[in-house]
Amino acid sequence: MTAVDFITELFCKVYDELGSRRRETHSQEKMHVSEIVTLALLYALKGCGQRKFYRWLTANHRDMFPNLLERTRLFRKFNVHRVEADEFLTSPSLIGVIDSYGIELLHPRREGRSESQIGKKGLSNRRWIVGGKLCFVLDHLGQIVDWDCDTANVYDGSSFQYLVDKFRNDMVIFSDAGFEKTDWFPTNLRTCKRGEWNVRMVVETVLSMLTRICQFKRMAHRSWRYFETHLGFTMALFNILIGWHGLCPEPDGFVPLSIVPFDIL
């Protein structure tokens, strides 16, 4: 699959999903909502900065988007249409997994040098980072059901407990010890000790693909709104890519997940 074929098919998938539910646009609007969402998904897949992405887009695929907006206006449009990314989240299943993931926005040595710093210092994978924290809920196949984010210094059990309560009647959710809280005992949460439940390995699979393909571990946003938008479209992109050809189980029932074939940009 060439990059042009991939972008074309991605646009078709976005249009099929949003076509009947797209917002009313102004008569002078240059780009369709599906075009903007497609570009936002490509930006999430590239995993690079805004300027670098825009240079790549105009140098290689400018003819596919004849009404392409100026760079800063385009990324403001991404923020406007971030809610469209939630259309690609999957429905809850009987069993799910919740976990958090630290994202670096700044080197710890540079903490506090700027008054506009949006990240805060916290632990991630047993080391200090300055940035944000993504918390997501996966279904039994590894698809994103819901997500939220906060600064890296927050405690999972306090900041993201509503993600568990939200699916109290729908999902049994497995978590690590980071979601334990003394005054919070949801009936649908199962805390797992290290090596106790193999079902939680799907988390490592998902995070590994996001880290290596989408360069998801480090970002350079200076505005929290742009940071949230990047996360939202990355979650949507992941669901689209792993279901690109359908989730086909192997003879033993295992459903393989991979977004490596789409690392063609």
ChimeraX commands (.cxc) that place a marker at each C-alpha (Angstrom):
marker #1 position 0.00,0.00,0.00 radius 0.5
marker #1 position 1.36,3.38,-1.01 radius 0.5
marker #1 position 0.98,6.52,1.07 radius 0.5
marker #1 position -1.54,7.92,-1.43 radius 0.5
marker #1 position -3.65,4.74,-1.27 radius 0.5
marker #1 position -3.54,4.80,2.52 radius 0.5
marker #1 position -4.60,8.45,2.79 radius 0.5
marker #1 position -7.41,7.91,0.29 radius 0.5
marker #1 position -8.78,4.89,2.12 radius 0.5
marker #1 position -8.39,6.63,5.48 radius 0.5
marker #1 position -10.47,9.54,4.21 radius 0.5
marker #1 position -13.15,7.12,3.00 radius 0.5
marker #1 position -13.32,5.47,6.43 radius 0.5
marker #1 position -13.59,8.85,8.13 radius 0.5
marker #1 position -16.29,10.03,5.73 radius 0.5
marker #1 position -18.29,6.82,6.18 radius 0.5
marker #1 position -18.19,7.30,9.95 radius 0.5
marker #1 position -18.88,11.04,10.05 radius 0.5
marker #1 position -20.84,11.58,6.84 radius 0.5
marker #1 position -24.31,11.34,8.35 radius 0.5
marker #1 position -23.34,13.05,11.62 radius 0.5
marker #1 position -21.10,15.86,10.44 radius 0.5
marker #1 position -21.67,19.33,11.79 radius 0.5
marker #1 position -23.29,22.05,9.76 radius 0.5
marker #1 position -20.47,24.06,8.25 radius 0.5
marker #1 position -20.39,27.69,7.23 radius 0.5
marker #1 position -21.02,28.45,3.58 radius 0.5
marker #1 position -17.52,29.93,3.28 radius 0.5
marker #1 position -15.78,26.98,4.92 radius 0.5
marker #1 position -13.02,25.74,2.62 radius 0.5
marker #1 position -12.42,22.23,3.98 radius 0.5
marker #1 position -14.89,19.48,4.78 radius 0.5
marker #1 position -14.95,18.09,8.30 radius 0.5
marker #1 position -13.80,14.69,7.00 radius 0.5
marker #1 position -10.74,16.31,5.40 radius 0.5
marker #1 position -9.80,18.04,8.65 radius 0.5
marker #1 position -10.25,14.86,10.70 radius 0.5
marker #1 position -8.23,12.86,8.16 radius 0.5
marker #1 position -5.36,15.35,8.41 radius 0.5
marker #1 position -5.55,15.25,12.21 radius 0.5
marker #1 position -5.26,11.45,12.10 radius 0.5
marker #1 position -2.27,11.70,9.76 radius 0.5
marker #1 position -0.68,14.16,12.18 radius 0.5
marker #1 position -1.18,11.65,15.01 radius 0.5
marker #1 position 0.38,8.88,12.91 radius 0.5
marker #1 position 3.42,10.95,11.96 radius 0.5
marker #1 position 4.07,11.77,15.61 radius 0.5
marker #1 position 6.16,14.83,14.81 radius 0.5
marker #1 position 5.88,18.56,15.47 radius 0.5
marker #1 position 3.35,20.82,13.81 radius 0.5
marker #1 position 5.82,22.58,11.52 radius 0.5
marker #1 position 7.49,19.36,10.42 radius 0.5
marker #1 position 4.13,17.73,9.69 radius 0.5
marker #1 position 2.93,20.70,7.66 radius 0.5
marker #1 position 6.16,20.77,5.64 radius 0.5
marker #1 position 5.79,17.06,4.90 radius 0.5
marker #1 position 2.14,17.46,3.94 radius 0.5
marker #1 position 2.67,20.38,1.56 radius 0.5
marker #1 position 5.76,18.81,-0.02 radius 0.5
marker #1 position 4.23,15.39,-0.68 radius 0.5
marker #1 position 0.42,15.50,-0.68 radius 0.5
marker #1 position -0.61,19.09,-1.35 radius 0.5
marker #1 position -2.55,18.01,-4.46 radius 0.5
marker #1 position -4.80,15.72,-2.38 radius 0.5
marker #1 position -6.02,18.69,-0.31 radius 0.5
marker #1 position -6.44,21.59,-2.77 radius 0.5
marker #1 position -8.13,23.82,-0.17 radius 0.5
marker #1 position -5.52,23.21,2.52 radius 0.5
marker #1 position -5.58,25.87,5.22 radius 0.5
marker #1 position -2.60,27.82,6.49 radius 0.5
marker #1 position -0.68,25.93,9.18 radius 0.5
marker #1 position -1.83,27.70,12.33 radius 0.5
marker #1 position -5.44,27.85,11.17 radius 0.5
marker #1 position -5.36,24.14,10.31 radius 0.5
marker #1 position -4.25,23.16,13.81 radius 0.5
marker #1 position -6.86,25.41,15.35 radius 0.5
marker #1 position -9.40,23.51,13.26 radius 0.5
marker #1 position -8.06,20.27,14.76 radius 0.5
marker #1 position -9.00,21.65,18.18 radius 0.5
marker #1 position -12.47,22.62,16.99 radius 0.5
marker #1 position -13.18,19.14,15.65 radius 0.5
marker #1 position -11.54,17.13,18.42 radius 0.5
marker #1 position -14.98,15.92,19.50 radius 0.5
marker #1 position -15.23,14.05,16.19 radius 0.5
marker #1 position -12.41,11.76,17.36 radius 0.5
marker #1 position -14.73,10.28,19.99 radius 0.5
marker #1 position -16.87,8.82,17.20 radius 0.5
marker #1 position -14.15,6.23,16.62 radius 0.5
marker #1 position -14.05,4.93,20.20 radius 0.5
marker #1 position -15.47,1.44,20.59 radius 0.5
marker #1 position -18.35,0.25,22.75 radius 0.5
marker #1 position -17.63,-1.33,26.16 radius 0.5
marker #1 position -17.30,-5.12,26.39 radius 0.5
marker #1 position -17.75,-7.48,29.31 radius 0.5
marker #1 position -14.05,-7.41,30.30 radius 0.5
marker #1 position -11.74,-4.41,30.06 radius 0.5
marker #1 position -8.39,-3.08,31.22 radius 0.5
marker #1 position -7.45,0.36,32.54 radius 0.5
marker #1 position -3.97,1.79,32.79 radius 0.5
marker #1 position -2.07,5.09,32.65 radius 0.5
marker #1 position 0.88,6.22,30.55 radius 0.5
marker #1 position 3.24,9.10,31.19 radius 0.5
marker #1 position 4.03,11.44,28.29 radius 0.5
marker #1 position 7.07,13.72,28.45 radius 0.5
marker #1 position 6.58,17.34,27.48 radius 0.5
marker #1 position 9.77,18.79,28.95 radius 0.5
marker #1 position 13.14,17.61,30.20 radius 0.5
marker #1 position 13.18,17.58,34.03 radius 0.5
marker #1 position 16.21,19.89,34.05 radius 0.5
marker #1 position 14.11,22.57,32.31 radius 0.5
marker #1 position 11.23,22.42,34.78 radius 0.5
marker #1 position 10.04,25.82,35.98 radius 0.5
marker #1 position 11.99,27.90,33.45 radius 0.5
marker #1 position 8.84,29.05,31.67 radius 0.5
marker #1 position 5.68,30.53,33.15 radius 0.5
marker #1 position 3.67,28.87,30.38 radius 0.5
marker #1 position 4.78,25.33,31.30 radius 0.5
marker #1 position 1.78,22.97,31.06 radius 0.5
marker #1 position 3.30,19.72,32.36 radius 0.5
marker #1 position 4.17,18.80,35.93 radius 0.5
marker #1 position 6.70,16.42,37.44 radius 0.5
marker #1 position 5.66,12.87,38.19 radius 0.5
marker #1 position 6.84,9.26,38.08 radius 0.5
marker #1 position 6.49,7.16,34.95 radius 0.5
marker #1 position 8.07,3.73,34.59 radius 0.5
marker #1 position 10.05,4.37,37.79 radius 0.5
marker #1 position 11.66,7.56,36.55 radius 0.5
marker #1 position 10.81,11.24,36.77 radius 0.5
marker #1 position 9.22,13.05,33.85 radius 0.5
marker #1 position 7.68,16.50,33.38 radius 0.5
marker #1 position 4.54,16.23,31.33 radius 0.5
marker #1 position 1.11,14.69,31.28 radius 0.5
marker #1 position -0.55,11.38,31.99 radius 0.5
marker #1 position -2.92,9.52,29.71 radius 0.5
marker #1 position -5.42,7.07,31.21 radius 0.5
marker #1 position -7.36,4.77,28.90 radius 0.5
marker #1 position -9.83,1.90,29.09 radius 0.5
marker #1 position -9.41,-1.01,26.65 radius 0.5
marker #1 position -11.89,-3.72,25.78 radius 0.5
marker #1 position -10.91,-7.41,25.70 radius 0.5
marker #1 position -9.58,-7.05,22.13 radius 0.5
marker #1 position -7.38,-4.05,22.86 radius 0.5
marker #1 position -9.58,-1.33,21.36 radius 0.5
marker #1 position -9.89,2.06,23.05 radius 0.5
marker #1 position -13.21,2.45,24.88 radius 0.5
marker #1 position -12.60,5.74,26.68 radius 0.5
marker #1 position -9.72,7.94,27.85 radius 0.5
marker #1 position -8.78,11.04,29.79 radius 0.5
marker #1 position -5.60,12.94,30.63 radius 0.5
marker #1 position -4.11,15.03,33.42 radius 0.5
marker #1 position -0.72,16.25,34.55 radius 0.5
marker #1 position 1.94,13.66,35.40 radius 0.5
marker #1 position 1.88,14.36,39.15 radius 0.5
marker #1 position -1.66,13.05,39.76 radius 0.5
marker #1 position -2.59,9.77,41.44 radius 0.5
marker #1 position -4.46,7.34,39.19 radius 0.5
marker #1 position -6.98,6.28,41.81 radius 0.5
marker #1 position -8.04,9.88,42.46 radius 0.5
marker #1 position -7.97,11.53,39.05 radius 0.5
marker #1 position -9.28,8.73,36.86 radius 0.5
marker #1 position -11.65,6.83,39.12 radius 0.5
marker #1 position -14.65,8.17,37.21 radius 0.5
marker #1 position -13.52,6.11,34.16 radius 0.5
marker #1 position -14.14,3.00,36.25 radius 0.5
marker #1 position -17.40,4.26,37.74 radius 0.5
marker #1 position -18.64,5.21,34.27 radius 0.5
marker #1 position -18.73,1.53,33.26 radius 0.5
marker #1 position -19.94,0.18,36.58 radius 0.5
marker #1 position -22.85,-1.67,34.94 radius 0.5
marker #1 position -21.10,-2.58,31.69 radius 0.5
marker #1 position -17.55,-3.79,32.25 radius 0.5
marker #1 position -15.38,-5.68,34.71 radius 0.5
marker #1 position -12.17,-3.66,34.58 radius 0.5
marker #1 position -8.73,-4.97,35.56 radius 0.5
marker #1 position -6.11,-2.54,36.84 radius 0.5
marker #1 position -2.75,-2.46,38.57 radius 0.5
marker #1 position -2.22,-1.38,42.18 radius 0.5
marker #1 position -2.04,2.27,41.14 radius 0.5
marker #1 position -5.83,2.47,41.10 radius 0.5
marker #1 position -6.30,1.33,44.69 radius 0.5
marker #1 position -7.88,3.89,47.02 radius 0.5
marker #1 position -8.81,3.51,50.66 radius 0.5
marker #1 position -12.28,5.06,50.41 radius 0.5
marker #1 position -13.20,3.79,46.95 radius 0.5
marker #1 position -14.35,0.20,46.32 radius 0.5
marker #1 position -16.09,-0.09,42.93 radius 0.5
marker #1 position -17.72,-3.46,42.35 radius 0.5
marker #1 position -16.44,-3.69,38.77 radius 0.5
marker #1 position -12.74,-3.10,39.50 radius 0.5
marker #1 position -10.31,-6.00,39.87 radius 0.5
marker #1 position -6.84,-5.02,41.10 radius 0.5
marker #1 position -4.13,-7.31,39.75 radius 0.5
marker #1 position -0.77,-8.03,41.31 radius 0.5
marker #1 position 2.27,-8.27,39.05 radius 0.5
marker #1 position 2.02,-11.40,36.88 radius 0.5
marker #1 position -1.39,-12.40,38.22 radius 0.5
marker #1 position -3.60,-11.78,35.17 radius 0.5
marker #1 position -2.23,-12.28,31.67 radius 0.5
marker #1 position -5.13,-10.27,30.21 radius 0.5
marker #1 position -3.29,-7.08,31.22 radius 0.5
marker #1 position -0.53,-7.82,28.70 radius 0.5
marker #1 position -2.76,-6.25,26.04 radius 0.5
marker #1 position -1.88,-2.91,27.64 radius 0.5
marker #1 position 1.82,-3.43,26.93 radius 0.5
marker #1 position 1.05,-4.39,23.34 radius 0.5
marker #1 position -0.98,-1.23,22.75 radius 0.5
marker #1 position 1.55,1.08,24.40 radius 0.5
marker #1 position 4.45,-0.51,22.52 radius 0.5
marker #1 position 2.81,0.18,19.16 radius 0.5
marker #1 position 1.87,3.75,20.08 radius 0.5
marker #1 position 5.38,4.46,21.34 radius 0.5
marker #1 position 7.24,3.06,18.34 radius 0.5
marker #1 position 4.91,3.97,15.47 radius 0.5
marker #1 position 3.32,7.23,16.66 radius 0.5
marker #1 position 6.32,8.49,18.69 radius 0.5
marker #1 position 3.86,8.81,21.57 radius 0.5
marker #1 position 6.22,8.97,24.53 radius 0.5
marker #1 position 7.49,12.51,23.90 radius 0.5
marker #1 position 5.61,15.57,22.70 radius 0.5
marker #1 position 6.42,19.28,22.61 radius 0.5
marker #1 position 3.06,21.02,23.03 radius 0.5
marker #1 position 2.93,24.33,24.86 radius 0.5
marker #1 position -0.86,24.47,25.15 radius 0.5
marker #1 position -2.92,21.91,27.06 radius 0.5
marker #1 position -5.72,22.12,24.52 radius 0.5
marker #1 position -3.40,21.08,21.68 radius 0.5
marker #1 position -2.05,18.29,23.86 radius 0.5
marker #1 position -5.55,16.92,24.48 radius 0.5
marker #1 position -6.36,17.16,20.79 radius 0.5
marker #1 position -3.25,15.16,19.88 radius 0.5
marker #1 position -4.19,12.46,22.38 radius 0.5
marker #1 position -7.79,12.29,21.20 radius 0.5
marker #1 position -6.93,11.79,17.56 radius 0.5
marker #1 position -4.22,9.26,18.43 radius 0.5
marker #1 position -6.78,7.17,20.31 radius 0.5
marker #1 position -9.13,7.37,17.33 radius 0.5
marker #1 position -6.32,6.50,14.91 radius 0.5
marker #1 position -5.36,3.41,16.88 radius 0.5
marker #1 position -8.91,2.02,16.73 radius 0.5
marker #1 position -9.10,2.69,13.00 radius 0.5
marker #1 position -5.79,1.02,12.20 radius 0.5
marker #1 position -6.20,-2.16,14.22 radius 0.5
marker #1 position -9.63,-2.67,12.67 radius 0.5
marker #1 position -8.51,-1.74,9.16 radius 0.5
marker #1 position -8.96,-5.27,7.80 radius 0.5
marker #1 position -11.21,-6.47,10.60 radius 0.5
marker #1 position -10.25,-8.14,13.86 radius 0.5
marker #1 position -9.77,-11.73,12.72 radius 0.5
marker #1 position -9.08,-14.33,15.45 radius 0.5
marker #1 position -6.55,-17.09,14.93 radius 0.5
marker #1 position -7.56,-20.77,15.33 radius 0.5
marker #1 position -6.70,-20.66,19.05 radius 0.5
marker #1 position -8.92,-17.61,19.55 radius 0.5
marker #1 position -6.09,-15.07,19.85 radius 0.5
marker #1 position -6.71,-11.77,18.03 radius 0.5
marker #1 position -3.40,-10.25,16.86 radius 0.5
marker #1 position -3.01,-6.47,16.97 radius 0.5
marker #1 position -0.61,-4.57,14.74 radius 0.5
marker #1 position -0.33,-1.09,13.25 radius 0.5
marker #1 position 3.20,-1.62,11.92 radius 0.5
marker #1 position 2.05,-2.06,8.26 radius 0.5
marker #1 position 0.77,1.54,8.36 radius 0.5
marker #1 position 4.17,3.02,9.17 radius 0.5
marker #1 position 4.51,4.15,5.55 radius 0.5
marker #1 position 4.42,7.93,5.91 radius 0.5
marker link #1:1,2 radius 0.2
marker link #1:2,3 radius 0.2
marker link #1:3,4 radius 0.2
marker link #1:4,5 radius 0.2
marker link #1:5,6 radius 0.2
marker link #1:6,7 radius 0.2
marker link #1:7,8 radius 0.2
marker link #1:8,9 radius 0.2
marker link #1:9,10 radius 0.2
marker link #1:10,11 radius 0.2
marker link #1:11,12 radius 0.2
marker link #1:12,13 radius 0.2
marker link #1:13,14 radius 0.2
marker link #1:14,15 radius 0.2
marker link #1:15,16 radius 0.2
marker link #1:16,17 radius 0.2
marker link #1:17,18 radius 0.2
marker link #1:18,19 radius 0.2
marker link #1:19,20 radius 0.2
marker link #1:20,21 radius 0.2
marker link #1:21,22 radius 0.2
marker link #1:22,23 radius 0.2
marker link #1:23,24 radius 0.2
marker link #1:24,25 radius 0.2
marker link #1:25,26 radius 0.2
marker link #1:26,27 radius 0.2
marker link #1:27,28 radius 0.2
marker link #1:28,29 radius 0.2
marker link #1:29,30 radius 0.2
marker link #1:30,31 radius 0.2
marker link #1:31,32 radius 0.2
marker link #1:32,33 radius 0.2
marker link #1:33,34 radius 0.2
marker link #1:34,35 radius 0.2
marker link #1:35,36 radius 0.2
marker link #1:36,37 radius 0.2
marker link #1:37,38 radius 0.2
marker link #1:38,39 radius 0.2
marker link #1:39,40 radius 0.2
marker link #1:40,41 radius 0.2
marker link #1:41,42 radius 0.2
marker link #1:42,43 radius 0.2
marker link #1:43,44 radius 0.2
marker link #1:44,45 radius 0.2
marker link #1:45,46 radius 0.2
marker link #1:46,47 radius 0.2
marker link #1:47,48 radius 0.2
marker link #1:48,49 radius 0.2
marker link #1:49,50 radius 0.2
marker link #1:50,51 radius 0.2
marker link #1:51,52 radius 0.2
marker link #1:52,53 radius 0.2
marker link #1:53,54 radius 0.2
marker link #1:54,55 radius 0.2
marker link #1:55,56 radius 0.2
marker link #1:56,57 radius 0.2
marker link #1:57,58 radius 0.2
marker link #1:58,59 radius 0.2
marker link #1:59,60 radius 0.2
marker link #1:60,61 radius 0.2
marker link #1:61,62 radius 0.2
marker link #1:62,63 radius 0.2
marker link #1:63,64 radius 0.2
marker link #1:64,65 radius 0.2
marker link #1:65,66 radius 0.2
marker link #1:66,67 radius 0.2
marker link #1:67,68 radius 0.2
marker link #1:68,69 radius 0.2
marker link #1:69,70 radius 0.2
marker link #1:70,71 radius 0.2
marker link #1:71,72 radius 0.2
marker link #1:72,73 radius 0.2
marker link #1:73,74 radius 0.2
marker link #1:74,75 radius 0.2
marker link #1:75,76 radius 0.2
marker link #1:76,77 radius 0.2
marker link #1:77,78 radius 0.2
marker link #1:78,79 radius 0.2
marker link #1:79,80 radius 0.2
marker link #1:80,81 radius 0.2
marker link #1:81,82 radius 0.2
marker link #1:82,83 radius 0.2
marker link #1:83,84 radius 0.2
marker link #1:84,85 radius 0.2
marker link #1:85,86 radius 0.2
marker link #1:86,87 radius 0.2
marker link #1:87,88 radius 0.2
marker link #1:88,89 radius 0.2
marker link #1:89,90 radius 0.2
marker link #1:90,91 radius 0.2
marker link #1:91,92 radius 0.2
marker link #1:92,93 radius 0.2
marker link #1:93,94 radius 0.2
marker link #1:94,95 radius 0.2
marker link #1:95,96 radius 0.2
marker link #1:96,97 radius 0.2
marker link #1:97,98 radius 0.2
marker link #1:98,99 radius 0.2
marker link #1:99,100 radius 0.2
marker link #1:100,101 radius 0.2
marker link #1:101,102 radius 0.2
marker link #1:102,103 radius 0.2
marker link #1:103,104 radius 0.2
marker link #1:104,105 radius 0.2
marker link #1:105,106 radius 0.2
marker link #1:106,107 radius 0.2
marker link #1:107,108 radius 0.2
marker link #1:108,109 radius 0.2
marker link #1:109,110 radius 0.2
marker link #1:110,111 radius 0.2
marker link #1:111,112 radius 0.2
marker link #1:112,113 radius 0.2
marker link #1:113,114 radius 0.2
marker link #1:114,115 radius 0.2
marker link #1:115,116 radius 0.2
marker link #1:116,117 radius 0.2
marker link #1:117,118 radius 0.2
marker link #1:118,119 radius 0.2
marker link #1:119,120 radius 0.2
marker link #1:120,121 radius 0.2
marker link #1:121,122 radius 0.2
marker link #1:122,123 radius 0.2
marker link #1:123,124 radius 0.2
marker link #1:124,125 radius 0.2
marker link #1:125,126 radius 0.2
marker link #1:126,127 radius 0.2
marker link #1:127,128 radius 0.2
marker link #1:128,129 radius 0.2
marker link #1:129,130 radius 0.2
marker link #1:130,131 radius 0.2
marker link #1:131,132 radius 0.2
marker link #1:132,133 radius 0.2
marker link #1:133,134 radius 0.2
marker link #1:134,135 radius 0.2
marker link #1:135,136 radius 0.2
marker link #1:136,137 radius 0.2
marker link #1:137,138 radius 0.2
marker link #1:138,139 radius 0.2
marker link #1:139,140 radius 0.2
marker link #1:140,141 radius 0.2
marker link #1:141,142 radius 0.2
marker link #1:142,143 radius 0.2
marker link #1:143,144 radius 0.2
marker link #1:144,145 radius 0.2
marker link #1:145,146 radius 0.2
marker link #1:146,147 radius 0.2
marker link #1:147,148 radius 0.2
marker link #1:148,149 radius 0.2
marker link #1:149,150 radius 0.2
marker link #1:150,151 radius 0.2
marker link #1:151,152 radius 0.2
marker link #1:152,153 radius 0.2
marker link #1:153,154 radius 0.2
marker link #1:154,155 radius 0.2
marker link #1:155,156 radius 0.2
marker link #1:156,157 radius 0.2
marker link #1:157,158 radius 0.2
marker link #1:158,159 radius 0.2
marker link #1:159,160 radius 0.2
marker link #1:160,161 radius 0.2
marker link #1:161,162 radius 0.2
marker link #1:162,163 radius 0.2
marker link #1:163,164 radius 0.2
marker link #1:164,165 radius 0.2
marker link #1:165,166 radius 0.2
marker link #1:166,167 radius 0.2
marker link #1:167,168 radius 0.2
marker link #1:168,169 radius 0.2
marker link #1:169,170 radius 0.2
marker link #1:170,171 radius 0.2
marker link #1:171,172 radius 0.2
marker link #1:172,173 radius 0.2
marker link #1:173,174 radius 0.2
marker link #1:174,175 radius 0.2
marker link #1:175,176 radius 0.2
marker link #1:176,177 radius 0.2
marker link #1:177,178 radius 0.2
marker link #1:178,179 radius 0.2
marker link #1:179,180 radius 0.2
marker link #1:180,181 radius 0.2
marker link #1:181,182 radius 0.2
marker link #1:182,183 radius 0.2
marker link #1:183,184 radius 0.2
marker link #1:184,185 radius 0.2
marker link #1:185,186 radius 0.2
marker link #1:186,187 radius 0.2
marker link #1:187,188 radius 0.2
marker link #1:188,189 radius 0.2
marker link #1:189,190 radius 0.2
marker link #1:190,191 radius 0.2
marker link #1:191,192 radius 0.2
marker link #1:192,193 radius 0.2
marker link #1:193,194 radius 0.2
marker link #1:194,195 radius 0.2
marker link #1:195,196 radius 0.2
marker link #1:196,197 radius 0.2
marker link #1:197,198 radius 0.2
marker link #1:198,199 radius 0.2
marker link #1:199,200 radius 0.2
marker link #1:200,201 radius 0.2
marker link #1:201,202 radius 0.2
marker link #1:202,203 radius 0.2
marker link #1:203,204 radius 0.2
marker link #1:204,205 radius 0.2
marker link #1:205,206 radius 0.2
marker link #1:206,207 radius 0.2
marker link #1:207,208 radius 0.2
marker link #1:208,209 radius 0.2
marker link #1:209,210 radius 0.2
marker link #1:210,211 radius 0.2
marker link #1:211,212 radius 0.2
marker link #1:212,213 radius 0.2
marker link #1:213,214 radius 0.2
marker link #1:214,215 radius 0.2
marker link #1:215,216 radius 0.2
marker link #1:216,217 radius 0.2
marker link #1:217,218 radius 0.2
marker link #1:218,219 radius 0.2
marker link #1:219,220 radius 0.2
marker link #1:220,221 radius 0.2
marker link #1:221,222 radius 0.2
marker link #1:222,223 radius 0.2
marker link #1:223,224 radius 0.2
marker link #1:224,225 radius 0.2
marker link #1:225,226 radius 0.2
marker link #1:226,227 radius 0.2
marker link #1:227,228 radius 0.2
marker link #1:228,229 radius 0.2
marker link #1:229,230 radius 0.2
marker link #1:230,231 radius 0.2
marker link #1:231,232 radius 0.2
marker link #1:232,233 radius 0.2
marker link #1:233,234 radius 0.2
marker link #1:234,235 radius 0.2
marker link #1:235,236 radius 0.2
marker link #1:236,237 radius 0.2
marker link #1:237,238 radius 0.2
marker link #1:238,239 radius 0.2
marker link #1:239,240 radius 0.2
marker link #1:240,241 radius 0.2
marker link #1:241,242 radius 0.2
marker link #1:242,243 radius 0.2
marker link #1:243,244 radius 0.2
marker link #1:244,245 radius 0.2
marker link #1:245,246 radius 0.2
marker link #1:246,247 radius 0.2
marker link #1:247,248 radius 0.2
marker link #1:248,249 radius 0.2
marker link #1:249,250 radius 0.2
marker link #1:250,251 radius 0.2
marker link #1:251,252 radius 0.2
marker link #1:252,253 radius 0.2
marker link #1:253,254 radius 0.2
marker link #1:254,255 radius 0.2
marker link #1:255,256 radius 0.2
marker link #1:256,257 radius 0.2
marker link #1:257,258 radius 0.2
marker link #1:258,259 radius 0.2
marker link #1:259,260 radius 0.2
marker link #1:260,261 radius 0.2
marker link #1:261,262 radius 0.2
marker link #1:262,263 radius 0.2
marker link #1:263,264 radius 0.2
marker link #1:264,265 radius 0.2
view
